[in-house]
Amino acid sequence: MRGSPLNQRPPADPAALPWAAPLPGPGAPGLPGPAVTGPVRPGPVPAGGHPAAATPTAVPSALPSLDKRGSATPPAVDPQVARELKRQVAAELHQQLTRLAATSGTDADRATRRQRGRALIEEAVARWSDAYAQTHGIPPTREQDRALSEAVFDLLFRAGRLQPYLDDPDIENILINGCDDVWISRVHQPLRQVPPVADSDDELIELLQDLARQHGGGERSLSTASPTLALRLEGGMRLQAMTEVTPRPYVAIRRHRVASATLADLVQLGTVDPTLASFLAAAIRARKNVMITGTQGVGKTSLLRAMAAEIPPDERIGTLESEFELWLHTLGHLRQVVPMEAREGNGERVEGRMAGELTIGELIPAALRMTLSRIIVGEVRSGEVVPMLRVMTNGEGGSMCTLHARGPHMVVDRIAELCLEYGSHMTDSLAYRLTANAIDLIVHVTMVDETAVGGRRHRFVSHVLEVAGLGEHGRPALNTVFGPRAEQGEPRAVPHTQPNCLDDLRRAGFDASLLQSRYGTWAAPLHLRIGGAR
């Protein structure tokens, strides 16, 4: 029996196996030493169409095995072996799918490609395992064969050696500064370095190019002509990569850990208290235009998704994003969602812009003809802020978007800066007037990171500002409806001032008496290791 633990060959020294060293997996603190191994060279392809058994030219020297106690931790495999088997399987799979398309007249769908690929991977791993047993006198175990199969599958259909980090739900960020300089941050833990995700920068770029081909969202690539790449990954994670304009390939991957949260869920997480949750829910029902602001990674998208759950389920809405992150069309609450995703160009420039490019700003006019009652923009980054503000001004209300801003009182100037990117005819005063007419509420999200001093990351809404028309010097006037009370050591949003739109909120079911409590419904001030309650 190939690979069976019942094989009666004389026992070998465990250190001689290619899975002998412990695996520095995602949780390991250090980096592994270089693997000394040669490539797997397949034999000639016989008439039957399958390559002859592959013969390894050298034995991998730093590959781990199962714990002697029978640990469930899967063994790792030689990445060069997995990469060579992936190339073999890819070639065979291409031949099979080409024949299938010629016979049926249609291209195979994703499920069919993966099913056929899985079968070919099992065959390729069996051939390699048999060849290894014949060469070294001891067969790999079933667990080691299975680990090699999964590694090849990940390389062919998923994210290769990145996949274990993507599968770990506690990892929030993956930062790659070249193939061998990889960092992760887990929930309430600081950044730390982990093993490489590729043996060379060229292999890392090849992995990113594979991910771009799997994306299925238009012409996305990473090359000299297109040195940046933005992708959504399986599970809703977002990837941004750069090369050519940087000395090495750089990658940042961010996970939205709260994928389908409601405002009630955010109350449990400490992002808002029940008073503020009730206020925000009423604002959505009352069709107020809301802009959610904050720095990167504070939870703007999660809050936007939670507030969208308050939209009546039969309203027809549109979502516009550079990469799908909201997933409102898949969560099930809203029954009529028109999801739109921007399209990157193909690297060629025609009259100063990328050929084939379609921006969020260019999608907005088409979205307005889709009989939508609300439009939600995942993130406003540039000149698309102007058509977004016009949608908020001219529509029925109830639209939402997010915007990067370091502080709540910087938002107005940040909007004006983006408006000036729209065209030479735009001025500060026009940008201020658009802002005053379009936006009803600005909701600012803050993060206090105390992981460096043994604490945790606290993400919460710190301010809700009402835009109350034009004020002094032609700038939008802002009322602090909710804000922190620093003198009491409370950085989170608690009631400050009644909004001018209070009657609209009351008609939408909001209990105005909730605004009478100076400290909202927090049980106690936020506990911080530095600062906080005095």
NUNU-366738 format. One record per residue: residue in one letter; x, y, z of N, C-alpha, C, CB in turn. Coordinates in steps of 0.05 Angstrom, whole numbers, plus 5000, padded with zeros to 4 digits. Glycine has a CB too. Layout:
% NUNU-366738
aXYZXYZXYZXYZ;...
This chain:
% NUNU-366738
m501749765000500050005000501850255000498150005025;r501550424978503250654976502650854998502950784948;g504750935012504351135032502951045057502851365021;s502550785061501050685084502950655108499650425078;p502050725132503750675155504150385161502550815180;l502650205147502849915151505049805133500249775145;n506349975117508549875099510649745116509650105083;q511649515107513449355123516349405118512849065119;r517049615103519849675100521149725127520249915081;p523749685130525149745155524750035162528049675154;p524350095187524050375196526550545189523350395226;a526050785181528250965174528651175196527851105147;d530951295196531451515214529551745208534451605213;p527851835227526052055221527352305210524452125245;a529852345218531252585209531852585179533752635225;a531852335168532352315139529952385122533352035133;l527552395134525252465119525252755111522652395135;p523952825088523953105081522053275097523153135052;w520553145116518753295133519753295162515853175132;a522353315166523453265193523553505211526253165190;a523853745200524153985217521454095224525854195203;p521254225247518654345255518054585236518754445284;l515454615232514454825214514255095228511754745202;p515555305218515055575229512655685215517455755225;g510255605224507755675211506955955218505555485218;p504356025213503456305218503956395246500656325211;g503956205265504256295293507156295303502656115310;a509056215285511756195294513156465296513356005276;p514956495315516156765319518356825299517056785346;g519756625288522056675272521756605244524356535284;l523956645228523956585200525556325196525156805183;p524756155177526255905172528755965157524455705157;g530655775159533055795143532355715114535255615154;p534255765096533655705068533455405064535855825050;a531655325047531255045040533254965019528354975031;v534854755023536754665003535354434988539454565016;t534554494964533054304949533254364919530154294957;g533154154903533154194874530354164863534953994861;p529954244839527354234826526553944820527154394801;v523953904818522953644809522753654779520153574822;r524053464765524053454736522253234727526853434725;p520053294714518253074704519552924682515553194696;g518852674679519752514657518252574632519452214663;p518852444609517452494584514552424586518852354562;v512952554569510152494568509552264549508452744560;p508552034558508051814540505451864524507751554556;a504851664507502551694489499951724505502351464471;g499751614529497351634545496751904555497551444568;g498652094553498052374561498952444588495152414559;h499852254605500752324632503852324633499552124653;p505052504646507952504648508852264664508952764662;a511352184658512451964673513052054701515051864660;a513551864719513951934747516152144750514551684764;a515552344766517552554770519652464789516252814781;t522152534784524352444801525652684814526452284785;p525552704840526852934853529852914850526052954882;t531153144844534053134840535553184866534853344820;a534153264887535353304913533253274934536853584915;v534053204958532153164980531753434994533052944999;p529253524998528853765014529953725042525853835016;s531253925053532653895077531354025101535453995074;a529254185097528154335120525154325120529154615120;l524054095115521154075114520153925138520253925089;p517854015150516953915176515253665174515354125190;s514853535196513253295197511153335219514953045203;l509253135220507353145242508853105269505252925238;d507753225289508753195316508752895323507153355336;k510752805338510852515346508352435362513352455361;r507152635375504752565391502252555374504452775413;g502552595347500252575330498752835328498352365340;s500153065330498853325330497253355304500853545332;a495053505306493453555282494653775264490653635290;t496853895272498054105256498953975230500454245270;p498054075207498853945182501753985175497154055159;p503053785163505853825156506154015133507153555149;a508354155132508954325109510354165087510654575117;v510654285064511854145042514054325030509854055021;d515754195014517754355000516454534979519854164986;p516654794982515254974963516154934934515755254971;q518654844930519554804902518254554890522654764901;v517854354906516354114897513454194890516353884918;a512154344908509454424903509254594878508254574928;r511154774875511054954851511454794825513255164854;e513254604825513654444801511154274794516054264804;l509954154815507454004810505254184801506653854836;k505154424811503054614802503354674772503254874818;r505854704763506354754734505454514717509254814729;q506054274727505154034713502154014711506253784726;v500854054733497954034734496654254717496854054763;a497754494718496654714702496754654673498254974708;a498954524664499154454635497054244628501954354629;e496854034645494853824639492053934640495153594660;l491454104660488754214663488054384638488554384688;h490054544629489554704605488754534581491954874598;q490154304578489554124556486754014559491553894555;q486053924583483353814587481154024582483153704616;l481554264592479454464589479254554560480054704607;t481454554545481354624517479754414502484254644505;r480254164508478653944494475753964502479753664502;l475154024527472454044536470954274522472254084567;a472354504520471154734506470554674477472954984509;a472454524464472054454436469754264432474654334424;t469254094452467053904450464354024456467553664469;s464254184478461754294487461054564475461754314517;g463054704466462654974455462455194476460154974439;t462955124501462855324523465255284541460255304539;d466155494554468355474573467355354599469655754578;a469155204612468455084638468155294659470654884646;d466155254677465855444699467955394721462955424710;r467855564741469955554762469855294777469555784781;a467455194783467154944798468354714782464254894805;t467854704756468854494739471854504738467654504711;r472954744735475854764734477154664760476755054729;r475954734782477154644808476754344812475754794831;q474554234804474053954807476053794790471153874798;r476453864765478353724748481253774758478153814719;g481754024767484454074778485053904802484654364785;r483053874820483453704844484253424836480953714862;a482853314817483453034808486253014797481352944787;l487053204781489753204769491853244790489953424747;i491253404810493253444832493653174847492253654852;e491453034853491752774867493452584851488952654873;e493052574825494752404808497652484808493652404779;a498152744806500952844805502352794832500953144799;v500952834854502152784880502752484884500352884903;a500852314874501352024876503751944861498851864866;r504152054836506551984820509052074834506352114792;w509052324845511452424859512052254884511052714867;s509952184899510352024923511451754917507652004938;d510451624896511551364888514451384880509951244865;a515151604865517851634857519651684881518151864837;y518651834900520251894924520751634940518852104942;a518651474942518951224957521051034944516251074960;q520951024917522850854903525650954906522050834873;t525951214906528651334907529851324935528551624898;h528251364956529251384983528551155001528151634996;g526950964992526450735008524450765030528950635019;i523150985031521051035052518951215040522251155078;p516351135043514251295030513351525048511851115023;p512451745037511151945053508551835065510552205036;t507651955087505151865099502751985084505051945129;r500351895091497952005078497652305085495451845088;e498352375110498152655118500052835102498652685148;q502352725097504352885081503452905052507052755083;d502352695041501252705014498952915013500152435005;r497252905033494953095034495953375036493053025058;a497953425053499053695055500253795029501153705077;l501553625014502753694988500453754969504553474978;s498353594969496053644951494853914957493953424954;e494453984982493254244989495054474981492654255019;a497654434984499554644976499354694946502454574984;v499254484930499054514901496354644894499354244887;f494154554907491554674902491554974908489354534919;d492855044931492955334938494455494917494255364966;l496655374907498255514887496655544861500855364881;l495055354854493655354828491055514829493055074819;f489655494851486955614852486555824874484955404856;r488455844893487956034915490456214917487455874941;a491456264941493556464945496256344952492656654966;g496656094945499255964950500055964979501356104934;r502556044985503556035012502356255030506556055012;l500956445017499456645033496956525045498656875015;q495956305034493256205042492956155072492755965027;p494956035086494555985115493956245130497055855127;y495256465122494656725135491956825128496856925128;l491056785104488356875096486256705109488056855065;d486856455116484856275129484656325159485655985124;d486556465170486556515199484756755205489456565210;p482456715218480556935222481557145242477956825232;d483657085257484657285277486657475265485857135300;i487557425240489457605227487957825214491257445207;e488658075221487358315209488858425186486958525231;n491558425188493158555167495458375160494158825175;i496158355134498558215124500058425108497757965107;l502558475116504258675103506758535092505058905122;i507158565066509358425052511158635040508358225031;n513758635048515758825038517858665023516958995061;g517058525002518858334990518158055000521758404994;c519057854985518157574991518857485019519257394971;d521157575030522157465055521757665079524957395052;d520257875075519858065097516758105101521158345091;v515657915116512757895118511957935147511757615108;w509858105151508858175178505858135179509658465185;i504958055202502058035207501358165233501157735207;s498858255234497758345260495158195266497258655260;r495058085290492657945299490958135316493457685315;v488558035322486758195339488158265365484158045343;h488258525372489358625397492258535401487658525420;q493758495379496658435382498158615362497158135376;p500658695369502158865351503258705327504558985366;l504358845308505558715285507858525293506558915265;r508158305279510458135283511157995257510057925306;q513657925255514657805230514157505229517657855227;v513557405205512957125201514557025177509857075196;p514456755171516156645150515456755122515856355149;p517356725103516856825076514456695063519256775059;v513256835043511056725028511856645000508756925027;a514456684993515456604967518556584970514656804945;d519756434952522656404953524156634939523456144941;s522756784924523957014910521857224904525456924884;d522757464898520857674891519457604865522257944889;d520857474846519657394821517357204826521657274802;e517757014845515556824852513256974865516656604870;l513857174881511657324894510057474872512857524914;i511457594853509957734832508357534815511957884813;e509457294810507857094796505357014811509656844792;l505557004838503256944855501157164852504056904884;l502057414853500157644850498857644823501657904856;q500357574802499257564775497157344773501457524755;d497657114786495656904787493156994801496856654801;l493357134823491057234837489457434820491857374864;a490957594805489557784787487957644765491657974774;r489057424755487657274734485157134746489557054722;q485357054771483056924784480857114792484056764808;h481557374792479757574803477057584789481057844802;g477057574763474657574747473157834747472857374758;g474458064754473058314754474158514734473258434782;g474758424710475858604690478858564687475258894697;e480058744672482958714665484658814688483558864639;r485358644706487158724728489758564725485858674756;s491958704727494558574724496658724740495358564694;l498958594742501258724756503658684737501858594784;s504658904726506758884707508159154705505658804679;t510159174687511459434683509559644674513759404663;a507659564657505659754647503559824668504259654622;s502959634686500959674707502359604734498459494703;p503759794746505459734769503859714795507559934772;t501259764795499659744819497359554814498560024828;l496459414835494359224833492559234858495558934830;a489959264853487959264875486059034870486559534877;l485658864889483958624886482258584910485658374880;r479958444906478558324929479258024928475458364927;l479657914951480357624953477957474964482857584971;e478157204963475957044975475657115004476656744971;g473157135012472557205040472357505045474657105058;g472557665023472157955025474658115033470058005045;m476957985033479358125040480258305016481657935048;r481758515023482558705002485658705000481558995009;l486658694976489458684970490358924954490258424956;q492459054962493759264946496659194943493359544959;a497659194918500459124912501659324894500658844899;m504359354897505959544880508559414873506359814895;t509459454849512059364840513059554818512059074829;e515559524810516759694790517259984800515059704765;v515360094813515760364825516860344853513160524825;t517360104863518460054889520859874885516359934909;p522759874903525159704899524559404900527259764921;r522459324914521559044915518459054913522558904941;p517258824908514258814909513258854937513158554897;y511359044940510159094966507159034965510659394975;v506158904986503358814987502258885014503158514980;a499758975014498259015039495558885036497859325046;i494858705054492258565054490858615080492758255050;r488358695077486758765101484158605101486159075101;r483558505125481158345129478958505143481758085145;h476558495132474258595147473158375165471958705128;r473858385191473158165209470258165215474758195234;v468958395213466058405219464558425192465358665237;a464058185181463158175153460158245150463657905142;s458558175169455658215165454458335191454257955157;a455758525203454858625229452458805225457158785242;t450858815246448659005248449459215270445958865256;l447859415273448459615294448359475321446459845293;a446559285324446459135350449058995355444058945351;d450258875334452858745337455058945345453658605311;l454959185333456959385340456659485368456759625320;v454159475379453759545407455259335424450759545415;q455059075417456458875432459458905430455558595422;l460458995407463359035403464359285416463959035374;g462559465425463459705438464059935418465959655454;t463159905393463560125374461660355379463160015345;v459160295386457160495393455660395417455160545368;d454160575431452460485453449560475442452660685477;p447660365457444960345447443660615439443260215467;t444460835453443361095445444261175417444261305466;l446761155412447861235386446861035364450861245386;a446660785371445660585351442760665343445760305362;s441160735362438460815357438361065340436860855382;f440161255346440261505330441061455301442261705343;l443061285297444061235270441961075254446661075270;a440560895267438460735253436160925244437360525272;a435461115262433361305255434261485232432561475279;a436861565232437861735210437661595183440761805216;i438061335182437861185157434861175149438960905160;r433161115168430361095162429261365153428760985186;a430261585164429361855157430761955132429962045180;r432361795118433561855093435562085095431461915072;k437062085116439162285119441662195103439862345149;n442962385090445462325076447762315096446062525053;v449262095097451262055118453962005105450461815136;m456062135115458762085108460261975132460262345096;i461461735129462961615151465861655146462261305153;t467261765166470061845163471761715184470362145164;g474361725179476361605198478861535183475161365212;t480861445197483361355184483061065175485761385204;q485260965163485160695152484960485174487660645135;g483260295170483060065188481460115214485759985195;v479960325215478560385240475760255241478260675245;g474760165218472160035217469960195203471259985245;k470760365184468760525169466960355153470260735151;t468160155138466459985121464659815138468259805104;s465559715160463759545177461459715188465359435201;l461959965195459760135205457860195182460860395217;l458860255158457160305135455360065129458860375110;r456559825130454959585125452859545146456859335125;a453459605171451559575193449259775190452859615220;m449860025182447860225178446060155154449060505175;a447260035134445659955110443659745117447559865088;a444159595138442259385147439659515157443459215168;e439659775162437259915171435560015147437960145189;i436459985123434960065099432659865096436760075074;p430159955091427959775086428759565064425459925078;p428059315068429059105050428259125021428258845061;d425959255015425059264987425959514973422159244986;e427459694986428559924971430659834951429760124991;r430659964928432659904908435060094911431359924879;i437359974917439660144922441960054903440560124951;g443860234899446260164884448760204901446460334859;t450660024897453260044911455460084890453859794929;l457260274895459460324876462060304892459160604863;e463860124883466360074897468560024877465959834916;s471060084886473360014869473759714870475860164879;e473459584893473359294895471059224914476159174905;f469459024909467258954926468258904954465658714915;e467159054973467759005002465259015018469659215012;l463159155009460759165025459158915023459059405015;w458958795000457558544995454558555003458858315011;l453458795000450558825007448858654989449759115006;h449758594965448258424946448358134953449258474918;t449958054972450157764980449157715008452957674977;l448857925025448257875053445357795058448858115069;g443557855039440857755041438757945052440857515058;h439558155067437458325078436058495057438758515099;l437658615039436658785018436058614993438559015011;r433658634983432858454961433258574933429958384964;q433858844932434358964906436859144909431859134897;v439159014903441659154904442959144876443559034926;v443859364866445259364840448259424847444159584820;p449959214849452759254856454359324831453859004869;m455959534834457659624812460559644821456759904800;e462359544805465259544812466759684790466259254816;a468559864798470160014779472059814764471760234792;r472859894740474559724724477159874719473159654697;e479359724723481959844718482659824688484159694734;g484460004679485359994652487159764646486660254645;n487859734620489559504613492459574611488559394586;g493259814621496059894621496760074598497759654619;e495160084577495760264554494360534559494760134527;r495760754552494561014556493661124530496661204569;v491161224530489961354507488961624516487661174495;e490161834504489362114510489562164540486562174500;g491762064552492362134580491061954601491562404585;r489461754593488261574613488461284604485261654617;m488161104623488360824617486060724599488360654643;a486860574578484860464560483160264575486160344535;g480560274572478760084585478060154614479959814585;e479160364625478660434653475860544656480760644663;l474560474678471860574684471860644714469660364677;t471760894721471960984748469260994762473261254750;i469361024789466861044804465361294795467461064834;g466761514791465461764782463961724755467461984779;e465161564737463861514712461461314714465861404692;l461461154735459260974739456761114751460060744758;i457161334765454961464779452761554760455961704794;p453361684737451161754719449561524709452261904694;a450861294703449361054695447660954718451360834685;a448860964743447360864766444761024770449060884791;l444861284764442461454767440161374749443161744763;r440761234727438761144709437760864715439761154680;m438560754738437760484746435360494766440060334758;t433960714768431660744786432460664814429360564776;l434560784825435560734852434460944871438660724852;s433660854895432761044915435061144932430760914933;r437260994933439661084948442160984933439660974977;i444361124936446861044925448861034948447861234902;i450460824950452460784970455160754957451860544989;v457060934963459760914952461560804974460761194941;g462860584968464560464989466660645000465760214978;e468060784982470160974991470461194970472760834996;v470361444978470861674961473761744964468961914968;r475261734941478161774942479062014926479561534932;s477462104906478462304888476162484878479962184864;g476262554852474262734841471462624840475162814815;e471062364845468362254845466762364868468461954847;v468062514887466562634909464462834898468462774928;v465062964875463163164864460663034854464563324842;p460762834836458162704829456762574853458662494808;m458362484873457062364897455462584912459162234915;l456662814915455263034929452863124914457163274934;r453063124887450763194871448462994873451563224842;v449162734875447162524880445762584907448462244881;m447262644927446162704954444362944953448362734975;t445063144936443463394935440963354919445163614922;n441063204897438863184879436962944884439763174851;g437962744898436462504902434362524924438262264907;e433362294931431262284952432562294980429662024950;g435162264982436462255008436961975016434862405029;g438561945037439161675048441561555036436861505043;s443161705020445661595009447861605029446461744983;m449961435025452161425044454761375029451661195064;c456961445042459661395032461561405055460361595009;t464061325050466261345069468461525057467361075078;l470061645075472161825067474361805088471062115064;h476861805079479161805097479562085107481661705083;a479662115134480262365147481262315175477762555147;r483362465183484562405209482962505232487262535210;g481462715229479762825250477162925239481263045265;p475062935256472363005246472263295235470362975268;h473763475247473663755238475463805214474363935261;m476863605205478363625180476763545156480863455181;v474363425160472863305138472063515117470363165149;v471163745126470263945106472464025088469164195121;d474864075099477164145081478063915064479464255099;r477863675075478563435059476663405035478363175077;i474063455039472163445017472963654996469263485027;a473563895006474264114987476764044971474764375003;e478763914984481163834969480463634946483163694988;l478763444952477963254932476363384910476463014944;c474663574918473063704897474763854878471063904911;l477063964887478864114869480163934849480964264886;e480263674854481263484834479363434812481963224848;y476863524815474763464795475263624769472063524806;g476263864771476664024748477464304755474164024730;s478464454735479464724740477264924747481064824716;h474764854740472565044745471665024774470264984727;m472564824789471764784817473264984835472164494827;t471865104855473165284874472465194902472165574869;d473865304922473365244950470465314957475265394968;s469565554948466865634956464765454944466365924947;l465165364920463265174908463264904922463765144878;a465664814929465964564944464564584971468864484948;y464864814985463564845011460464855007464465105024;r459564974986456664994982455564714976456065194959;l456964564959456164284953455964124979458064154933;t457964154996458063995021455764075039460764045036;a455164335042453064425059450364335050453064735062;n449964325023447364245012446963945012447064354984;a449163785011448963505006448963335032451163404988;i450663395050451163215073449463305097454163205080;d448163115110446663165134448363105159444063005135;l449662875159451162785183453862685175449562565198;i455862745191458562635189459062465214460862865187;v459662205210460062015232463061945231458261765229;h464462015252467361975253468061735271468862225262;v469661555260470461305274473461335282470061055257;t474061265307476761295318477761025328476861505340;m480460995327481660755340483860845359482860565318;v483760745383485960775403487360515405484860875431;d489860505396491460255395493360255419492960225368;e492860075438494560055462495959785462492960095487;t496159645439497459385439500459405446497159255411;a501759635440504559665446505059685476505659915433;v503059745492503359765521501759545535502460045531;g501259335521499859105533496859125534500859065560;g495759315520492859345519491659225494492059635521;r489559355484488159255461487459485442485659095469;r486359415419485459625400482559685406485859535371;h481959935410479160025415478260175391478960195441;r476160075377474960215354472160315363474860025329;f471660565358469060675367468460925351469060725397;v465860995351465061255340465661465361461961255332;s467061675352467761885371466162145367470761955369;h465162185343463662435337461362375317465462645326;v459162515321457062535301456562835298454462385308;l457262945274456863225269454563265249459563355257;e452863455255450763535237451663775220448163605252;v451363755194451963975176449464155174452863875147;a449764395184447464575187447664815168447264675216;g447964755143448064975123450765125123445865165127;l450765345108453265505107453465685132453265675082;g455865705142456265865166458166105159457465705188;e459866175178461666405175463666345153463066465201;h464366565138466366545117465666345095469066475129;g463066285092462166115071462865825075463366205046;r463665745099464265455105461765325117466665435124;p461465065113459264925126459364945156459264625117;a457064995169456965005198456464725208454565195207;l457864655230457764385242456764395270460564245240;n454764235277453864205304454763935315450664225306;t455963925338456763675351454363545365459163725371;v453063355351450763225363451763015384449063085341;f453762855376455062675394458062735394454462365387;g459362705417462262745418463362645444462963045414;p465962645447467262545472466962755494470162485467;r467362655518467462835542470162785555465062785562;a472162935545474962885553475262945583476863065538;e473763135594474063195622473162975640472463445629;q471562795630470662565645472062305637467662525641;g474162335619475662095611474061915592476461935635;e472062035577470461875559471061965530467461905565;p472661805515473261885487471161805467475861755479;r469161645476467161555457464861765454465961285466;a463261725433461161925427458861895447460061885399;v458162115460455862125478454262385471456762135509;p451762405478450162635469451262905478447362605480;h451163095460451963375465449763575459454463445449;t448863575434446963785425444763655410448363995408;q442263745413440163645397440463735368437363735408;p440063555349440463625321438063785311440763375303;n438463945290436264095277434263915264437364285257;c435163675257433363485244431963295263434863315223;l431763365289430763185309427863105303430763325337;d426163285293423463215286423362995265421863465277;d425163015245425262805224425962535237427262875202;l427762535255428662285269426362175286431162335286;r424862355299422662265316420562135298421462495332;r420062245275418062115256419061845247417662295232;a421661795248422861535240423061355264425561575227;g421961435287421861255310423961295332422160985301;f425461515330427561565350426361685375429761755339;d427261595398426361695424428161925432426361475446;a427162175430428762405435429762425464427262655428;s428462295482429262305510432062175515427262165528;l432862005495435561875498437762085497435961675476;l437262315485439362515483439662675509438662705461;q437962625529438162765555440462675572435562745570;s441362425568443562315584446262415574443462005585;r447762545591450362655583452362435576451462835605;y451862205586453861985582452661755566454861885609;g450561805551449361595535448561365552451261505514;t448861125541448260875556450660705560446060715541;w453060825560455460675568455360615597458060835561;a456060365604456060285633458160425649456359985635;a460460495636462660625649464460755628464260425668;p466160945635467961055616469760845604469661285628;l470760885579472460695566474960655583473160785538;h475660405588478060345604480460345585477760065618;l482260535590484760555575487060525594484860815559;r489260415584491660395601493060665604493660185588;i492860825584494061095585491861295579496361135565;g491361485597489261675594486661555605488861755565;g484361635593481861525602480861665627482061225607;a479161525642477961645665479961725686475961445678;r479461955698481362055719479962055746482262345711;
